[in-house]
């Protein structure tokens, strides 16, 4: 599959290496506002002759591209993905789907209007241990609670250390999305508090604790910190699920296991989903070729971003936030600013946003 990649920065280079290693993908162009960065990206991909440019539509047309990889910063996700969809090209984009839930809803409507796939690379779903953990959780019967403990102390430097709500915005979405995957249901509300420890090297809040209520009165508890030196967890966090039949545990790095009231759980083996961005890329290629809908399709992914927005709204307001209120407010914002008539018509056709997202995702699967 011939692809054009937009974005050749730090994360862009990781993707360029992944694309170069995938025999089912051919990189035919690199778009970046900085042409020197694009040329350096081509060299990094192993072929300095790869065409580069600053105009996505023109470069895609000139190279015969069949799809676009949007590996830009979050503020650019909406305009870049929208341009690609309008050009008739399916898109695989880095998380989050967009900078705001309103923009993500706009892109979901654009995918409907154009009939093209927009998949978000929620890369940590592509982990065979996470898949196995869900299989263990399924053995527990009625699940009452799921929790994630996350503790790391990275010194990134650069933009992350200057971000507002850095942990919730830049990292917690992975755990929130994985919780939806493991529980196989969606959130209803959240109460969250975030703070910045006195020794933190971040400007924004680097620690947070959140309690989500999910459908079926299930609770998901997230306890995270990005300035927790010593005895750190996995980058995937440390997970525990409790149900009527026992408990399932996953340390985020090694194989999960379950204790079914004294008996070790033994679920069947699930097919491999690949690993992180390589797994996401392979899933995208299969989806474009087959028409199947992958994990991360935008309608199914919006709720993970909504969990982040709702958690931030809760920590700022000091109150419990209802997820549907966030969705409906974002829908109103999207309608108010949308200038593409076809996209606006799709947005206007939705009744309940949750129902629209759920119906589209269910129909796709």
C-alpha positions as CSV (number, residue, x, y, z in Angstrom):
1,X,0.0,0.0,0.0
2,X,1.4,3.4,-1.1
3,X,1.4,5.9,1.8
4,X,2.3,9.5,2.4
5,X,3.4,10.4,5.9
6,X,2.7,13.8,7.3
7,X,5.1,14.8,10.1
8,X,8.8,13.9,10.3
9,X,9.7,15.0,13.8
10,X,10.6,12.8,16.8
11,X,7.5,10.5,16.6
12,X,7.5,10.8,12.9
13,X,10.9,9.2,12.7
14,X,9.7,6.3,14.8
15,X,6.9,5.8,12.3
16,X,9.2,6.1,9.3
17,X,11.3,3.3,10.7
18,X,8.2,1.2,11.3
19,X,6.9,1.9,7.7
20,X,10.3,1.0,6.3
21,X,10.2,-2.4,8.1
22,X,6.7,-3.3,6.9
23,X,6.8,-5.2,3.6
24,X,3.1,-4.4,3.0
25,X,3.7,-0.6,2.9
26,X,5.6,1.6,0.5
27,X,6.5,5.2,1.6
28,X,6.0,7.3,-1.4
29,X,6.1,10.8,0.1
30,X,6.8,12.8,3.3
31,X,5.0,16.1,4.1
32,X,6.3,18.6,6.6
33,X,6.3,22.3,7.0
34,X,10.0,22.0,7.5
35,X,11.4,20.6,4.2
36,X,14.8,20.0,5.8
37,X,13.1,17.8,8.4
38,X,11.2,16.0,5.6
39,X,14.5,15.3,3.7
40,X,16.1,14.1,6.9
41,X,13.1,11.8,7.4
42,X,13.5,10.4,3.9
43,X,17.2,9.6,4.7
44,X,16.1,8.1,8.0
45,X,13.7,5.9,6.1
46,X,16.6,4.6,3.9
47,X,15.8,6.4,0.7
48,X,16.8,10.1,0.3
49,X,15.0,10.2,-3.1
50,X,11.6,9.9,-1.5
51,X,9.5,12.9,-2.7
52,X,8.9,15.6,0.0
53,X,6.7,18.7,0.1
54,X,4.6,21.0,2.2
55,X,1.3,20.3,0.4
56,X,-0.4,17.0,1.3
57,X,-3.0,17.0,-1.4
58,X,-0.5,17.8,-4.2
59,X,2.1,15.3,-3.0
60,X,-0.5,12.5,-2.5
61,X,-1.9,13.1,-6.0
62,X,1.6,13.3,-7.6
63,X,2.8,10.0,-6.0
64,X,-0.3,7.9,-6.4
65,X,-0.7,7.5,-2.6
66,X,-3.5,5.2,-1.4
67,X,-3.5,6.3,2.3
68,X,-2.1,8.9,4.7
69,X,-0.3,8.6,8.0
70,X,-1.0,11.7,10.1
71,X,2.0,11.8,12.6
72,X,1.7,15.5,13.4
73,X,1.3,17.3,16.7
74,X,-2.3,17.2,18.2
75,X,-3.2,20.7,17.1
76,X,-2.7,19.7,13.4
77,X,-4.6,16.4,13.6
78,X,-8.0,17.9,12.6
79,X,-6.8,20.0,9.5
80,X,-4.4,17.3,8.2
81,X,-6.9,14.4,8.6
82,X,-9.8,16.4,7.2
83,X,-7.7,17.3,4.1
84,X,-6.7,13.7,3.5
85,X,-10.3,12.4,3.9
86,X,-11.5,15.1,1.5
87,X,-8.9,13.9,-1.0
88,X,-10.5,10.5,-0.8
89,X,-7.7,8.9,1.2
90,X,-8.1,6.7,4.4
91,X,-6.0,8.0,7.3
92,X,-4.1,6.4,10.2
93,X,-3.4,9.0,12.8
94,X,-1.4,9.3,16.0
95,X,-3.4,9.6,19.2
96,X,-5.3,11.6,20.2
97,X,-7.9,11.7,17.4
98,X,-7.8,15.5,17.6
99,X,-6.9,18.2,20.1
100,X,-10.5,18.4,21.4
101,X,-13.5,16.2,21.5
102,X,-15.4,18.6,19.3
103,X,-12.7,18.3,16.6
104,X,-12.8,14.5,17.0
105,X,-16.5,14.5,16.5
106,X,-16.0,16.6,13.3
107,X,-13.6,14.0,12.0
108,X,-16.0,11.1,12.8
109,X,-18.6,13.0,10.8
110,X,-16.1,13.6,8.0
111,X,-15.3,9.9,7.8
112,X,-19.0,9.2,7.4
113,X,-19.4,11.9,4.8
114,X,-16.5,10.8,2.7
115,X,-16.9,7.0,3.3
116,X,-13.2,6.7,4.2
117,X,-11.6,5.1,7.2
118,X,-10.1,7.2,9.9
119,X,-8.2,5.0,12.4
120,X,-6.5,6.4,15.5
121,X,-3.3,4.5,16.4
122,X,-4.1,3.8,20.1
123,X,-0.9,1.9,20.0
124,X,-0.9,0.3,23.5
125,X,-3.9,-1.7,22.5
126,X,-1.5,-3.6,20.3
127,X,-0.1,-5.7,23.0
128,X,-0.6,-9.5,23.3
129,X,-0.4,-9.3,27.1
130,X,-3.2,-6.8,27.2
131,X,-5.3,-9.1,25.0
132,X,-4.5,-12.0,27.4
133,X,-5.4,-9.9,30.4
134,X,-8.9,-9.2,28.9
135,X,-9.3,-13.0,28.4
136,X,-8.5,-13.5,32.1
137,X,-11.0,-10.8,33.1
138,X,-13.6,-12.6,31.1
139,X,-13.1,-15.6,33.3
140,X,-14.2,-13.6,36.4
141,X,-17.9,-13.4,35.7
142,X,-19.5,-10.2,36.8
143,X,-16.7,-7.6,37.2
144,X,-17.1,-5.0,39.9
145,X,-13.8,-3.1,39.6
146,X,-10.7,-2.5,37.6
147,X,-7.7,-0.4,38.6
148,X,-4.5,0.9,37.2
149,X,-1.6,2.1,39.2
150,X,1.0,4.1,37.1
151,X,4.2,5.5,38.5
152,X,7.1,6.7,36.3
153,X,9.6,9.6,36.6
154,X,10.7,10.5,33.1
155,X,12.7,13.7,32.4
156,X,11.6,14.5,28.9
157,X,12.6,18.1,28.6
158,X,10.8,20.1,25.9
159,X,7.1,20.7,25.5
160,X,5.8,18.0,27.9
161,X,7.4,19.7,30.9
162,X,5.5,22.9,30.0
163,X,2.1,21.4,29.3
164,X,-1.1,21.9,31.4
165,X,-2.5,18.6,32.8
166,X,0.5,16.8,31.4
167,X,-0.3,13.4,32.8
168,X,-4.0,13.3,31.9
169,X,-3.5,14.8,28.4
170,X,-0.3,13.0,27.3
171,X,-0.3,9.6,29.1
172,X,-3.6,8.7,30.8
173,X,-5.4,8.2,27.5
174,X,-3.5,5.0,27.0
175,X,-4.8,3.5,30.3
176,X,-8.3,4.9,29.8
177,X,-8.5,3.4,26.3
178,X,-7.2,0.1,27.6
179,X,-9.8,0.1,30.4
180,X,-12.6,0.4,27.8
181,X,-11.0,-2.5,25.9
182,X,-10.7,-4.7,29.0
183,X,-14.1,-4.0,30.4
184,X,-15.8,-4.1,27.0
185,X,-18.1,-1.2,28.0
186,X,-18.0,2.6,28.1
187,X,-17.8,5.2,30.9
188,X,-20.8,7.1,32.4
189,X,-19.2,9.6,34.8
190,X,-15.9,10.5,36.5
191,X,-14.6,12.2,39.6
192,X,-10.9,13.2,39.3
193,X,-8.3,15.2,41.3
194,X,-5.0,16.2,39.9
195,X,-2.0,17.9,41.5
196,X,1.7,18.7,41.2
197,X,4.0,17.4,43.9
198,X,6.4,19.9,45.4
199,X,9.4,18.2,43.8
200,X,7.8,17.9,40.4
201,X,9.9,19.1,37.4
202,X,6.7,19.7,35.3
203,X,4.8,23.0,35.2
204,X,1.4,21.3,34.9
205,X,-0.1,18.7,37.2
206,X,1.9,15.5,36.9
207,X,-0.2,13.3,39.2
208,X,-3.9,12.4,39.2
209,X,-6.4,10.1,40.7
210,X,-9.7,9.3,39.0
211,X,-12.7,7.1,39.7
212,X,-14.8,6.4,36.6
213,X,-18.3,4.8,36.7
214,X,-18.8,2.5,33.7
215,X,-21.9,1.0,32.3
216,X,-23.3,-1.7,34.6
217,X,-22.2,0.2,37.7
218,X,-18.6,-1.0,37.3
219,X,-15.8,1.2,38.8
220,X,-12.5,1.9,37.1
221,X,-9.8,3.6,39.3
222,X,-6.8,5.3,37.9
223,X,-3.9,6.4,40.2
224,X,-1.0,7.9,38.2
225,X,2.1,10.0,38.5
226,X,4.9,11.1,36.2
227,X,7.1,12.3,39.0
228,X,7.3,9.1,41.1
229,X,11.0,8.1,41.3
230,X,11.8,4.6,42.7
231,X,9.9,1.3,42.4
232,X,8.4,2.5,39.1
233,X,5.7,0.5,37.3
234,X,5.6,-0.6,33.7
235,X,4.9,2.1,31.1
236,X,1.6,0.2,30.7
237,X,0.9,0.5,34.5
238,X,0.0,-2.2,37.0
239,X,-3.6,-3.7,36.6
240,X,-6.0,-5.5,38.9
241,X,-9.6,-6.6,38.1
242,X,-12.0,-8.0,40.6
243,X,-15.1,-10.1,39.8
244,X,-17.5,-12.5,41.3
245,X,-15.3,-15.4,40.4
246,X,-11.9,-14.1,41.4
247,X,-9.2,-11.7,40.5
248,X,-7.0,-11.0,37.4
249,X,-3.6,-9.3,37.6
250,X,-1.2,-7.8,35.0
251,X,2.1,-6.0,35.8
252,X,2.1,-4.4,32.4
253,X,5.2,-6.2,31.1
254,X,4.8,-9.9,31.6
255,X,2.0,-12.4,31.1
256,X,-1.1,-11.8,33.1
257,X,-2.7,-14.3,35.4
258,X,-5.9,-14.9,37.3
259,X,-6.9,-16.5,40.6
260,X,-10.4,-18.0,40.4
261,X,-11.0,-18.5,44.1
262,X,-7.9,-20.7,44.4
263,X,-7.7,-22.1,40.9
264,X,-5.4,-20.6,38.3
265,X,-7.3,-19.2,35.3
266,X,-6.5,-20.8,31.9
267,X,-8.2,-18.9,29.1
268,X,-7.6,-19.9,25.5
269,X,-4.9,-18.3,23.4
270,X,-6.0,-15.3,21.4
271,X,-4.4,-14.4,18.0
272,X,-1.5,-12.0,18.2
273,X,-2.3,-8.4,17.5
274,X,1.3,-7.3,16.9
275,X,3.2,-4.8,18.9
276,X,2.4,-1.1,19.4
277,X,2.7,1.1,16.3
278,X,3.8,-1.8,14.1
279,X,0.6,-3.6,15.1
280,X,-1.5,-0.5,14.5
281,X,0.0,-0.1,11.0
282,X,-0.6,-3.7,10.1
283,X,-4.2,-3.5,11.3
284,X,-4.8,-0.4,9.2
285,X,-3.4,-2.0,6.1
286,X,-5.7,-5.0,6.6
287,X,-8.7,-2.8,7.2
288,X,-8.1,-0.7,4.1
289,X,-7.7,-3.8,2.0
290,X,-10.6,-5.9,3.5
291,X,-13.1,-3.2,4.5
292,X,-13.1,-4.6,8.1
293,X,-13.2,-2.0,10.9
294,X,-10.1,-2.0,13.2
295,X,-9.7,-1.2,16.8
296,X,-9.1,2.6,16.9
297,X,-11.7,3.5,14.2
298,X,-12.6,7.0,15.1
299,X,-16.2,6.4,16.2
300,X,-15.0,3.8,18.6
301,X,-12.0,5.9,19.8
302,X,-13.7,9.2,20.6
303,X,-14.8,8.0,24.0
304,X,-11.2,7.5,25.1
305,X,-10.5,11.2,24.4
306,X,-13.8,12.1,26.1
307,X,-12.6,10.3,29.2
308,X,-9.5,12.6,29.3
309,X,-11.6,15.8,28.8
310,X,-14.1,14.7,31.4
311,X,-11.3,14.0,34.0
312,X,-9.7,17.4,33.4
313,X,-13.2,19.1,33.7
314,X,-13.7,17.3,37.0
315,X,-10.3,18.2,38.5
316,X,-10.9,21.9,37.5
317,X,-14.5,22.1,38.7
318,X,-14.2,19.9,41.8
319,X,-17.3,17.9,40.8
320,X,-18.4,14.7,39.3
321,X,-18.7,15.0,35.5
322,X,-21.2,13.1,33.4
323,X,-19.7,11.8,30.2
324,X,-22.8,12.5,28.1
325,X,-22.7,16.2,29.1
326,X,-19.1,16.4,27.7
327,X,-20.2,14.7,24.5
328,X,-23.2,16.9,24.0
329,X,-21.3,20.1,24.7
330,X,-18.6,19.0,22.2
331,X,-21.3,18.2,19.6
332,X,-22.7,21.7,20.0
333,X,-19.2,23.2,19.6
334,X,-18.5,21.2,16.5
335,X,-21.8,22.2,14.9
336,X,-21.2,25.9,15.7
337,X,-17.8,26.0,14.0
338,X,-18.1,23.5,11.2
339,X,-17.8,25.0,7.7
340,X,-17.9,21.9,5.6
341,X,-21.5,21.4,4.6
342,X,-21.4,17.6,4.2
343,X,-19.7,17.2,7.6
344,X,-22.1,19.6,9.2
345,X,-25.0,17.7,7.8
346,X,-23.7,14.5,9.2
347,X,-23.2,16.1,12.6
348,X,-26.7,17.5,12.5
349,X,-28.2,14.1,11.7
350,X,-27.0,12.7,15.0
351,X,-29.4,12.5,17.9
352,X,-27.7,11.4,21.1
353,X,-23.9,11.6,20.4
354,X,-23.3,8.4,22.5
355,X,-25.9,6.6,20.4
356,X,-24.5,7.9,17.1
357,X,-21.0,6.8,18.0
358,X,-22.1,3.5,19.4
359,X,-24.4,2.7,16.5
360,X,-21.7,3.5,13.9
361,X,-19.1,1.5,15.7
362,X,-21.5,-1.5,16.2
363,X,-22.6,-1.4,12.6
364,X,-19.0,-1.3,11.4
365,X,-18.1,-4.4,13.5
